[in-house]
């Protein structure tokens, strides 16, 4: 089978497989191209040419999964909830960690500028002071469940905003 015919026949199928895993159109297109490069290098090793479609789909899905794993290791988003809880506790044993914490605090400070005053107060008490929801509720004279839900929503909004800025 000719390379151009294989490419034309299976491109859409491989794109759908890649898009389902990666969930980004341009990166899925890149994944398809990488899949064809890998496949064409090993096409002579394929024993049954009738199974080329399934073989290409396996290569595409494995390449996409490898891509996702690489992205998680290299890019990653700093806004996991456990990380937000740790921000108030500065690391004194490692200069690199301290710089990372300071950098992350700056990013959060910029993202919080257009939050409401209550959201800023609650997140500051939670992250900077390390207070528990019950303690924040007492300080702000609110019900603990109200504080918990407001902090949850504010964290989620903060995470989404920072993820959006980092992905742009």
C-alpha positions in Angstrom: 0.0 0.0 0.0 1.3 3.5 -0.9 2.1 6.0 1.9 -0.2 8.7 0.5 -3.1 6.3 0.3 -2.6 5.2 3.9 -2.4 8.8 5.0 -5.5 9.8 3.2 -7.5 6.8 4.3 -6.7 6.9 8.0 -6.0 10.5 8.8 -9.6 11.3 10.1 -9.7 8.1 12.2 -6.4 8.8 13.8 -7.4 12.5 14.4 -10.5 11.4 16.3 -8.5 8.9 18.4 -5.9 11.6 19.2 -8.5 14.3 19.9 -10.4 12.0 22.3 -7.2 11.5 24.4 -5.5 14.9 24.1 -8.6 17.2 23.9 -6.9 19.9 21.9 -7.3 20.1 18.1 -3.8 21.4 17.3 -2.0 19.0 19.6 -4.2 16.2 18.2 -3.1 17.1 14.7 0.6 17.1 15.8 0.0 13.7 17.4 -1.4 12.4 14.1 1.7 13.6 12.2 4.0 12.0 14.8 1.9 8.8 14.5 2.4 8.6 10.7 6.1 9.3 11.1 6.5 6.5 13.6 4.3 4.2 11.5 6.0 4.8 8.2 9.4 4.0 9.7 8.0 0.6 10.9 5.6 -0.1 8.0 7.9 -2.8 6.6 7.6 -4.7 10.0 3.8 -4.9 9.7 2.9 -8.6 9.0 -0.7 -8.2 8.0 -1.4 -5.1 5.8 -5.2 -5.7 6.4 -4.7 -4.6 10.0 -3.0 -1.3 9.2 -5.9 0.7 10.6 -6.0 -0.9 14.0 -2.2 -0.8 14.1 -2.2 2.9 13.4 -4.9 3.5 16.0 -2.7 1.8 18.6 0.3 3.9 17.7 -1.8 7.1 17.8 -3.3 6.3 21.2 0.0 5.3 22.7 1.7 8.4 21.2 -1.1 10.6 22.6 -0.9 9.0 26.1 2.9 9.6 26.0 2.3 13.2 25.1 -0.1 13.7 28.0 2.4 12.1 30.4 5.1 14.4 29.1 2.9 17.5 29.5 2.0 16.6 33.1 5.7 16.3 33.9 6.9 19.4 32.2 4.1 21.9 32.2 1.7 21.1 35.0 -0.6 23.6 36.7 0.5 24.9 40.1 -3.1 25.3 41.4 -3.9 22.0 43.0 -5.8 22.3 46.2 -3.2 20.6 48.3 -0.7 23.2 47.0 -3.0 26.0 48.0 -3.1 24.7 51.5 0.7 24.5 51.7 1.3 28.1 50.5 1.2 29.5 54.0 4.0 27.2 55.1 7.2 28.6 53.6 10.0 26.1 53.1 13.1 27.3 54.9 15.4 24.4 54.0 15.6 24.9 50.2 16.2 28.2 48.4 14.6 26.8 45.2 11.4 25.9 47.0 11.3 29.4 48.6 11.6 31.0 45.2 8.9 28.8 43.9 6.6 29.7 46.8 7.3 33.4 46.3 6.6 33.2 42.5 3.4 31.3 43.1 2.3 33.9 45.7 2.8 36.6 43.1 0.8 34.8 40.5 -2.0 34.3 43.0 -1.9 37.9 44.2 -2.3 39.1 40.6 -5.1 36.7 39.9 -7.0 37.8 43.1 -7.0 41.5 42.3 -10.5 41.5 40.8 -12.0 39.0 43.3 -14.6 40.4 45.8 -13.4 41.6 49.1 -14.9 38.7 51.0 -13.3 36.1 48.7 -9.9 37.9 49.1 -10.2 37.9 52.9 -11.2 34.3 53.1 -8.5 33.1 50.8 -5.9 35.2 52.6 -6.9 33.8 56.0 -6.8 30.3 54.6 -3.6 30.5 52.6 -1.5 33.2 54.3 -2.5 32.6 57.9 -3.3 28.9 57.6 -6.6 29.2 59.5 -9.2 26.4 59.3 -12.7 27.1 58.0 -14.1 27.1 61.6 -11.6 29.7 62.6 -12.3 31.9 59.6 -16.0 31.6 60.3 -15.5 32.9 63.8 -13.3 35.7 62.6 -15.7 36.8 59.9 -18.9 36.0 62.0 -20.2 33.6 59.4 -21.5 30.1 59.5 -18.7 27.5 59.0 -20.5 25.7 56.1 -20.9 29.1 54.3 -17.2 29.8 54.7 -16.3 26.3 53.4 -18.5 26.7 50.3 -17.3 30.2 49.6 -13.6 29.1 49.9 -14.3 26.2 47.7 -15.8 28.4 45.0 -13.1 31.0 45.3 -10.4 28.4 45.0 -12.0 26.9 41.9 -12.4 30.3 40.3 -8.7 31.1 41.2 -7.6 27.8 39.8 -9.5 28.3 36.5 -8.2 31.8 36.1 -4.6 30.8 36.6 -5.0 27.7 34.3 -6.5 30.0 31.7 -3.6 32.5 31.9 -1.0 29.7 31.9 -2.5 28.0 28.9 -2.7 31.3 26.9 
